[in-house]
Amino acid sequence: MRRVVVTGLGAITPLGNNLQDFWNALIQGVSGSDWITHFNTEKFKTRFACEVKHYNPQDHFERKELRKLDLYAQFAMIAAHEAYLDADLDQADINKDRAGVIWASGIGGIGTFKNEIEGFVEAGRTPRFSPFFIPKMISDIAAGHLSMKYGYRGPNYATVSACASSTNAIIDAFNLIRLDMADLFISGGSEAAINEAGVGGFNSMQALSTNNEEYKSASRPFAANRDGFVMGEGGAGLILEELEHARKRGAKIYAELIGGGMSADAYHLTAPHPEGAGAILVMKNALRDAKISPEEVDYINVHGTATPLGDLSEARAIKSVFGDHAYNMNISSTKSMTGHLLGAAGAIESIAVILSIVNDIVPPTINLETVDPEVDPRLNLTPNKAQQRKLNIGISNTFGFGGHNTSAVFRKYNNH
């Protein structure tokens, strides 16, 4: 089976608008939560989120380009380009017929959809839609833009599986390289749903935290007083490459992607299986695909959204899969800092796992003062401060509404 490595990374997040700023803030335990600036929240139950800060689209795109790019696609272009440059692909002579793009978004251009419908209503129902309305909104268009920008003619599409979307994109790219259908992929995900429709919709489901009084620390995975997730936005890109292809061009290698698992809860529209049945299956599938034992895993970056049901279900699943070894691993939820980037969550958290392995340090779960007793306080949830430890193998778990479950397994790269 062909081996797959990670040769480039890029990110634009609520913690920083590039990879290094994101990583530095993550290790320092910085909260990305603040008051929402994208719209007037006066009538909303939740008035805070993890927005990308100090972002000016004109710094990155020509005005003509911006007419075609929803905010989620802007984040995709920025994160992917940083990964592209990080991998030195601007200097590489590669076969573009065997280079592809698989880019995810759980919701796509919801901001464009909202704006166009509002404009339609305000115009007295005169059908004056932008000619860019549909191609700007659809969830696959970021992948299309990226393939056109770089001339990559290999497999090109989007994965949509709610909050599992970008891990599905990474696993698909991984499998297509292993199957010799491509040598290289730009993969990842982006999301931009912090607007009236996104916040209002999740509020109506009672999924978001409404702790406006303590908005900075409202994202509290595994805490006894957690009350829902904090919405985030941004994008994250990875360059996945066949090992010999990367070696031949002298690429730096961050880590090896050694396994991917997928499963379904087949249980409920939005709630996880209470005993974590789907989460158990997906981690077992990932471990089997990676050909490793549970005892070889050092770190799990959990889905850990800070919803009452979700955190408990995932903790039960981890104990079921890993047994006593669950107490030897580090576990952390970086959503405590970034918020929940929805369809981009899996990509940004995969980057967190990769950089943890490279640097032998585990980012913390912040805002964790009292662990929910049902979660099990004996688990090392990496509370509030990063922890140094030798890391060889890490897992990124990502689960989505509809019962979609994904796990990606990364290993420290050994040059043999």
C-alpha positions as CSV (number, residue, x, y, z in Angstrom):
1,M,0.0,0.0,0.0
2,R,1.4,3.4,-0.9
3,R,2.2,5.6,2.1
4,V,0.9,9.1,2.5
5,V,2.6,12.0,4.2
6,V,1.7,15.6,5.1
7,T,4.1,18.1,3.4
8,G,2.2,21.5,3.8
9,L,-0.1,23.2,6.3
10,G,-2.1,26.4,6.3
11,A,-4.7,28.0,8.5
12,I,-6.8,31.1,9.1
13,T,-8.6,30.8,12.5
14,P,-10.1,32.7,15.4
15,L,-6.7,32.3,17.1
16,G,-4.6,33.6,14.3
17,N,-4.6,34.3,10.5
18,N,-1.7,32.0,9.7
19,L,-0.3,28.7,10.8
20,Q,2.3,30.0,13.2
21,D,0.0,32.4,15.0
22,F,-2.6,29.8,15.3
23,W,-0.2,27.2,16.8
24,N,1.4,29.7,19.2
25,A,-2.1,30.8,20.5
26,L,-3.2,27.1,20.8
27,I,-0.2,26.2,23.0
28,Q,-0.7,29.3,25.1
29,G,-4.3,28.4,25.8
30,V,-5.8,31.6,24.3
31,S,-9.6,31.9,23.9
32,G,-10.8,33.0,20.5
33,S,-14.3,33.9,21.8
34,D,-15.5,37.5,21.7
35,W,-18.6,39.5,20.9
36,I,-20.0,39.0,17.4
37,T,-19.2,41.8,15.1
38,H,-20.6,40.4,11.8
39,F,-24.2,41.4,12.6
40,N,-26.4,43.0,15.3
41,T,-27.0,40.4,18.0
42,E,-29.5,42.4,20.1
43,K,-32.4,39.9,19.5
44,F,-30.3,36.7,19.7
45,K,-29.8,34.4,22.6
46,T,-26.1,34.0,21.8
47,R,-24.1,37.2,21.2
48,F,-20.6,35.8,21.0
49,A,-18.6,33.6,18.8
50,C,-15.0,32.8,17.7
51,E,-14.7,35.0,14.6
52,V,-11.6,35.4,12.5
53,K,-10.1,38.7,13.7
54,H,-8.5,41.6,11.9
55,Y,-9.6,40.2,8.5
56,N,-9.8,42.5,5.5
57,P,-10.7,40.7,2.3
58,Q,-9.1,43.4,0.2
59,D,-5.7,42.4,1.6
60,H,-6.0,39.1,-0.2
61,F,-8.3,39.5,-3.2
62,E,-9.0,41.9,-6.1
63,R,-12.5,43.5,-6.0
64,K,-13.4,41.5,-9.1
65,E,-12.4,38.2,-7.4
66,L,-14.5,39.1,-4.3
67,R,-17.7,39.2,-6.4
68,K,-17.3,35.5,-6.9
69,L,-16.1,34.4,-3.5
70,D,-18.3,33.8,-0.4
71,L,-16.5,34.3,2.8
72,Y,-16.1,30.5,3.3
73,A,-14.4,30.3,-0.1
74,Q,-12.1,33.2,0.8
75,F,-11.0,31.3,3.9
76,A,-10.4,28.3,1.7
77,M,-8.2,30.2,-0.8
78,I,-6.1,31.7,2.0
79,A,-5.6,28.5,4.0
80,A,-4.9,26.4,1.0
81,H,-2.4,28.9,-0.4
82,E,-0.4,29.0,2.8
83,A,-0.3,25.2,2.7
84,Y,0.7,25.3,-1.0
85,L,3.6,27.6,-0.3
86,D,4.6,25.8,2.9
87,A,5.0,22.6,0.8
88,D,7.2,24.6,-1.7
89,L,4.7,23.6,-4.5
90,D,5.3,26.9,-6.1
91,Q,8.9,25.7,-6.9
92,A,7.9,22.1,-7.7
93,D,7.6,20.5,-11.1
94,I,4.8,18.0,-10.6
95,N,2.3,16.2,-12.9
96,K,-0.8,18.3,-12.5
97,D,-2.9,15.5,-14.0
98,R,-2.2,13.5,-10.8
99,A,-2.7,16.4,-8.4
100,G,-6.2,17.1,-7.0
101,V,-8.3,19.0,-4.6
102,I,-10.8,17.7,-2.1
103,W,-12.1,20.6,0.0
104,A,-15.0,20.4,2.5
105,S,-17.6,22.7,3.9
106,G,-20.5,21.7,6.1
107,I,-22.7,24.6,5.1
108,G,-21.0,26.4,2.2
109,G,-22.1,29.9,1.2
110,I,-24.8,30.5,3.8
111,G,-23.8,34.1,4.0
112,T,-24.4,34.6,0.2
113,F,-27.7,32.7,0.4
114,K,-28.9,34.9,3.2
115,N,-27.8,38.1,1.5
116,E,-29.4,37.2,-1.8
117,I,-32.7,36.2,-0.3
118,E,-32.8,39.3,1.8
119,G,-32.1,41.4,-1.2
120,F,-34.9,39.7,-3.1
121,V,-37.5,40.4,-0.4
122,E,-36.4,44.0,0.1
123,A,-36.6,44.6,-3.6
124,G,-40.3,43.8,-3.5
125,R,-39.9,40.3,-4.9
126,T,-38.3,41.5,-8.2
127,P,-36.1,38.6,-9.2
128,R,-32.8,40.5,-9.3
129,F,-30.4,37.9,-8.2
130,S,-26.6,38.1,-8.8
131,P,-25.4,35.9,-11.6
132,F,-22.8,34.7,-9.1
133,F,-25.5,33.7,-6.5
134,I,-25.4,29.9,-7.2
135,P,-21.7,29.4,-8.0
136,K,-20.8,31.6,-5.0
137,M,-23.0,29.6,-2.6
138,I,-22.6,25.9,-3.5
139,S,-20.4,23.8,-1.2
140,D,-18.1,22.4,-3.9
141,I,-17.1,25.8,-5.4
142,A,-14.1,26.3,-3.1
143,A,-12.6,23.0,-4.5
144,G,-13.3,24.3,-8.0
145,H,-11.6,27.6,-7.4
146,L,-8.5,25.9,-5.9
147,S,-8.2,23.5,-8.9
148,M,-8.4,26.4,-11.3
149,K,-5.9,28.5,-9.3
150,Y,-3.2,25.8,-9.4
151,G,-4.2,24.0,-12.5
152,Y,-4.7,20.7,-10.7
153,R,-6.6,18.4,-13.0
154,G,-6.8,15.3,-10.8
155,P,-9.9,14.3,-8.7
156,N,-11.7,17.4,-7.6
157,Y,-14.8,17.6,-5.4
158,A,-16.2,18.5,-2.0
159,T,-17.2,16.4,0.9
160,V,-20.3,17.3,3.0
161,S,-21.0,15.5,6.2
162,A,-21.8,18.3,8.6
163,C,-19.0,18.7,11.2
164,A,-17.2,15.6,9.9
165,S,-16.8,17.1,6.5
166,S,-13.1,18.1,6.4
167,T,-11.9,14.9,8.0
168,N,-13.9,13.0,5.3
169,A,-12.0,15.2,2.8
170,I,-8.7,14.2,4.3
171,I,-9.6,10.5,4.4
172,D,-10.8,10.5,0.8
173,A,-7.6,12.2,-0.3
174,F,-5.6,9.6,1.7
175,N,-7.4,6.7,0.1
176,L,-7.2,8.0,-3.4
177,I,-3.4,8.4,-3.1
178,R,-3.1,4.9,-1.6
179,L,-5.1,3.5,-4.5
180,D,-2.7,5.2,-7.0
181,M,-5.4,7.5,-8.4
182,A,-3.3,10.6,-7.6
183,D,0.0,11.6,-6.1
184,L,-0.9,14.8,-4.3
185,F,-3.9,16.6,-2.9
186,I,-4.8,19.9,-1.5
187,S,-7.3,18.9,1.2
188,G,-9.1,20.6,4.1
189,G,-12.1,22.7,4.8
190,S,-13.5,26.1,5.5
191,E,-16.7,27.6,7.1
192,A,-18.2,31.0,7.5
193,A,-21.6,30.7,9.2
194,I,-21.4,33.4,11.9
195,N,-24.4,35.3,10.6
196,E,-28.1,35.7,11.5
197,A,-29.1,32.4,9.8
198,G,-26.2,30.4,11.3
199,V,-26.5,31.6,14.8
200,G,-30.3,31.8,14.8
201,G,-30.5,28.3,13.4
202,F,-28.2,26.7,16.0
203,N,-29.8,28.7,18.8
204,S,-33.2,27.3,17.8
205,M,-31.7,23.8,18.3
206,Q,-30.4,24.7,21.7
207,A,-26.9,23.7,20.5
208,L,-25.0,26.9,21.2
209,S,-23.8,28.2,24.6
210,T,-25.9,31.2,25.7
211,N,-23.4,32.2,28.5
212,N,-23.1,35.8,27.4
213,E,-22.0,36.8,30.9
214,E,-18.8,34.6,30.6
215,Y,-18.4,34.6,26.8
216,K,-14.6,34.3,26.9
217,S,-14.7,31.0,28.8
218,A,-18.1,29.7,27.4
219,S,-16.5,26.9,25.4
220,R,-16.1,24.3,28.2
221,P,-15.6,20.8,26.8
222,F,-16.1,18.1,29.5
223,A,-16.8,20.7,32.2
224,A,-19.6,20.1,34.7
225,N,-21.1,23.5,33.7
226,R,-20.9,23.3,29.9
227,D,-24.0,24.4,28.1
228,G,-23.3,24.1,24.4
229,F,-20.7,24.9,21.7
230,V,-19.3,28.3,20.6
231,M,-19.4,28.8,16.9
232,G,-16.2,29.4,15.0
233,E,-15.1,30.2,11.5
234,G,-12.1,29.9,9.3
235,G,-10.2,27.4,7.2
236,A,-7.4,24.9,7.3
237,G,-5.5,23.2,4.5
238,L,-3.2,20.2,4.2
239,I,-1.0,19.0,1.4
240,L,-1.2,15.2,1.4
241,E,1.4,13.5,-0.8
242,E,2.6,10.0,-1.7
243,L,5.8,9.4,0.2
244,E,8.1,8.7,-2.7
245,H,6.7,11.6,-4.6
246,A,7.5,13.8,-1.7
247,R,11.0,12.4,-1.3
248,K,11.8,12.8,-4.9
249,R,11.2,16.5,-4.9
250,G,12.9,16.9,-1.5
251,A,9.8,18.0,0.4
252,K,9.8,18.5,4.1
253,I,7.5,16.0,5.9
254,Y,5.5,16.9,8.9
255,A,4.0,13.5,9.7
256,E,2.6,10.4,8.1
257,L,-1.2,9.8,7.8
258,I,-1.5,6.1,8.6
259,G,-5.2,5.4,9.0
260,G,-8.7,6.7,8.6
261,G,-12.0,5.5,10.0
262,M,-15.6,6.2,9.1
263,S,-18.9,5.1,10.6
264,A,-22.5,6.1,11.3
265,D,-24.5,6.3,14.5
266,A,-27.7,5.4,12.7
267,Y,-29.4,6.7,15.7
268,H,-30.7,10.3,15.7
269,L,-30.8,13.5,13.6
270,T,-28.6,15.5,15.9
271,A,-28.0,13.6,19.2
272,P,-25.1,11.2,19.5
273,H,-25.7,7.6,20.5
274,P,-25.7,7.8,24.3
275,E,-23.2,4.9,24.7
276,G,-21.0,6.2,21.8
277,A,-21.7,3.2,19.5
278,G,-20.8,5.1,16.3
279,A,-17.8,6.7,18.0
280,I,-16.5,3.3,19.2
281,L,-16.9,1.8,15.7
282,V,-15.1,4.7,14.0
283,M,-12.1,4.6,16.3
284,K,-11.8,0.8,16.0
285,N,-12.0,1.2,12.2
286,A,-9.3,3.8,12.2
287,L,-7.0,1.7,14.4
288,R,-7.5,-1.3,12.2
289,D,-6.8,0.7,9.1
290,A,-3.6,2.1,10.6
291,K,-2.6,-1.4,11.8
292,I,-1.9,-0.3,15.3
293,S,-3.1,-1.4,18.7
294,P,-5.0,1.0,21.1
295,E,-2.0,1.1,23.4
296,E,0.2,2.8,20.7
297,V,-1.9,5.9,20.7
298,D,-0.5,8.8,22.7
299,Y,-3.0,11.6,22.1
300,I,-6.6,12.1,21.0
301,N,-7.8,15.5,19.8
302,V,-11.5,14.8,20.6
303,H,-14.6,16.2,18.9
304,G,-15.4,17.7,22.3
305,T,-17.8,20.4,21.4
306,A,-19.0,21.2,25.0
307,T,-22.5,19.9,24.4
308,P,-23.9,18.0,27.4
309,L,-24.7,14.8,25.5
310,G,-21.8,14.8,23.0
311,D,-18.9,15.1,25.4
312,L,-20.3,12.3,27.6
313,S,-20.9,10.0,24.7
314,E,-17.4,10.5,23.3
315,A,-15.7,9.9,26.8
316,R,-17.6,6.6,27.1
317,A,-16.5,5.6,23.6
318,I,-12.9,6.3,24.4
319,K,-13.0,4.2,27.6
320,S,-14.6,1.4,25.7
321,V,-12.0,1.3,22.9
322,F,-8.9,2.0,24.9
323,G,-9.7,0.4,28.2
324,D,-7.2,1.1,30.9
325,H,-4.9,2.8,28.4
326,A,-7.4,5.6,28.2
327,Y,-5.9,6.9,31.4
328,N,-2.3,6.9,30.0
329,M,-3.2,9.0,26.9
330,N,-3.5,12.8,26.7
331,I,-7.0,13.9,25.5
332,S,-7.8,17.5,24.7
333,S,-10.4,19.6,22.9
334,T,-9.0,22.5,21.0
335,K,-12.5,23.7,20.4
336,S,-12.2,25.2,23.9
337,M,-10.0,27.8,22.2
338,T,-11.1,27.9,18.5
339,G,-14.8,27.3,19.0
340,H,-16.4,24.8,16.7
341,L,-15.5,25.5,13.0
342,L,-18.2,23.1,11.9
343,G,-17.2,21.6,8.5
344,A,-13.6,23.0,8.9
345,A,-13.2,21.5,12.4
346,G,-11.6,18.2,11.3
347,A,-8.9,19.9,9.2
348,I,-7.9,22.5,11.8
349,E,-7.8,19.8,14.5
350,S,-5.8,17.5,12.3
351,I,-3.3,20.3,12.0
352,A,-3.3,20.6,15.8
353,V,-2.5,16.8,16.1
354,I,0.2,17.0,13.5
355,L,2.0,20.0,15.1
356,S,1.6,18.3,18.5
357,I,3.4,15.3,17.2
358,V,6.1,17.4,15.6
359,N,6.7,19.5,18.7
360,D,6.0,16.8,21.4
361,I,3.5,19.0,23.2
362,V,-0.3,18.6,23.7
363,P,-2.5,21.7,23.5
364,P,-4.8,22.2,26.5
365,T,-8.5,22.0,27.1
366,I,-9.1,25.4,28.6
367,N,-12.0,26.6,30.7
368,L,-11.9,23.2,32.5
369,E,-12.2,23.9,36.2
370,T,-14.5,21.0,37.3
371,V,-14.8,17.9,35.2
372,D,-18.2,16.4,34.8
373,P,-18.1,13.4,37.1
374,E,-19.9,11.3,34.5
375,V,-17.1,12.1,32.0
376,D,-14.6,10.5,34.4
377,P,-12.1,13.0,36.1
378,R,-9.4,10.3,36.0
379,L,-8.9,10.9,32.2
380,N,-6.1,13.2,31.4
381,L,-8.1,15.9,29.6
382,T,-5.0,18.2,29.5
383,P,-6.8,20.9,31.6
384,N,-5.9,24.5,31.1
385,K,-2.2,24.2,30.3
386,A,-0.3,22.5,27.5
387,Q,1.6,19.4,28.5
388,Q,5.0,18.2,27.1
389,R,5.3,14.5,26.3
390,K,6.8,12.3,23.7
391,L,4.2,11.8,21.0
392,N,4.4,9.2,18.3
393,I,0.8,8.6,17.3
394,G,-2.2,11.0,17.5
395,I,-5.9,10.7,16.5
396,S,-8.3,13.4,15.4
397,N,-12.0,12.6,16.1
398,T,-14.7,14.5,14.3
399,F,-18.4,13.8,14.4
400,G,-21.4,15.5,12.7
401,F,-25.1,15.9,12.8
402,G,-26.7,13.0,10.9
403,G,-24.5,10.6,12.8
404,H,-21.4,11.0,10.7
405,N,-18.2,9.9,12.4
406,T,-14.6,10.2,11.3
407,S,-11.2,9.5,12.8
408,A,-7.8,10.3,11.3
409,V,-4.6,8.7,12.6
410,F,-1.2,10.5,12.3
411,R,2.2,9.2,13.2
412,K,5.6,10.8,13.6
413,Y,7.5,10.5,10.4
414,N,10.4,8.1,10.3
415,N,12.7,8.3,7.3
416,H,12.5,4.6,6.4
